[in-house]
């Protein structure tokens, strides 16, 4: 059985210290921005230049976020993937436009 001793001065029962072991969750704005830019690049890939620039910025921000946090967070990885898909779709639509005309 567990035995609890009383405090000598107050007579109150001994209370063990409470330890909270939680890791701090960091919010990474670059990862979220990378994901948003990747999605915008995919949605507007039929436009010529602007979605390509947006997707490139999203790709760079996702890589920087992955390097800075030194762990593969889901948002940063999703931002890199969606930005890469947006870049490929923009290039594909650009090539189709060139060969169509």
C-alpha positions as CSV (number, residue, x, y, z in Angstrom):
1,X,0.0,0.0,0.0
2,X,1.1,3.5,-0.7
3,X,1.8,5.5,2.4
4,X,1.4,9.2,2.4
5,X,3.2,11.2,5.1
6,X,1.9,14.4,6.6
7,X,3.7,17.7,6.4
8,X,5.4,18.5,9.7
9,X,4.4,22.2,9.7
10,X,0.8,22.2,8.6
11,X,-0.4,18.7,9.1
12,X,-1.6,18.5,5.4
13,X,-1.0,15.3,3.5
14,X,2.1,15.2,1.3
15,X,1.3,15.9,-2.3
16,X,3.6,14.7,-5.1
17,X,4.7,17.2,-7.7
18,X,2.7,17.3,-11.0
19,X,4.8,16.9,-14.1
20,X,3.3,17.8,-17.4
21,X,5.4,16.4,-20.3
22,X,4.0,17.9,-23.4
23,X,6.0,19.0,-26.5
24,X,5.4,22.5,-27.6
25,X,3.5,22.6,-30.9
26,X,5.1,25.2,-33.2
27,X,3.0,26.9,-35.8
28,X,4.8,27.2,-39.1
29,X,3.5,29.9,-41.3
30,X,5.8,29.0,-44.2
31,X,4.3,25.5,-44.3
32,X,0.8,26.8,-44.5
33,X,1.7,29.5,-47.1
34,X,3.5,26.8,-49.1
35,X,0.4,24.6,-49.1
36,X,-1.9,27.6,-50.0
37,X,0.4,28.6,-52.9
38,X,0.6,25.0,-54.2
39,X,-3.2,24.7,-54.2
40,X,-3.5,28.1,-56.0
41,X,-0.9,27.0,-58.5
42,X,-2.9,23.8,-59.3
43,X,-6.3,25.6,-59.5
44,X,-5.1,28.4,-61.7
45,X,-2.6,26.4,-63.8
46,X,-4.4,27.2,-67.0
47,X,-3.2,30.8,-66.7
48,X,0.3,31.3,-68.1
49,X,2.8,33.1,-65.9
50,X,1.4,34.0,-62.5
51,X,0.6,30.4,-61.3
52,X,4.1,29.3,-62.2
53,X,5.6,32.0,-60.1
54,X,3.2,31.3,-57.2
55,X,4.0,27.5,-57.4
56,X,7.7,28.3,-57.5
57,X,7.4,30.5,-54.4
58,X,5.3,27.8,-52.6
59,X,7.9,25.1,-53.5
60,X,10.8,27.3,-52.1
61,X,8.8,28.1,-48.9
62,X,8.0,24.4,-48.3
63,X,11.7,23.4,-48.7
64,X,12.8,26.3,-46.3
65,X,10.1,25.1,-43.8
66,X,11.3,21.5,-44.0
67,X,15.0,22.6,-43.5
68,X,14.2,25.0,-40.7
69,X,12.2,22.7,-38.6
70,X,14.4,19.6,-39.4
71,X,11.4,17.4,-39.4
72,X,8.9,16.4,-42.0
73,X,5.7,18.2,-41.0
74,X,2.6,17.2,-42.9
75,X,1.8,20.8,-44.0
76,X,5.3,21.5,-45.3
77,X,5.5,18.2,-47.2
78,X,2.0,18.7,-48.6
79,X,3.0,22.2,-49.7
80,X,6.1,20.9,-51.5
81,X,4.1,18.2,-53.3
82,X,1.2,20.5,-54.3
83,X,3.6,23.2,-55.5
84,X,5.6,20.6,-57.6
85,X,2.3,19.4,-59.1
86,X,1.3,23.0,-59.8
87,X,4.7,23.7,-61.5
88,X,4.4,20.6,-63.7
89,X,0.8,21.4,-64.7
90,X,1.8,25.0,-65.6
91,X,4.6,23.8,-67.7
92,X,2.3,21.2,-69.4
93,X,-0.3,23.8,-70.2
94,X,2.4,26.2,-71.5
95,X,3.7,23.5,-73.8
96,X,0.2,22.5,-75.0
97,X,-0.4,26.2,-75.8
98,X,2.8,26.4,-77.8
99,X,2.1,23.2,-79.8
100,X,-1.6,24.1,-80.2
101,X,-0.7,27.4,-81.9
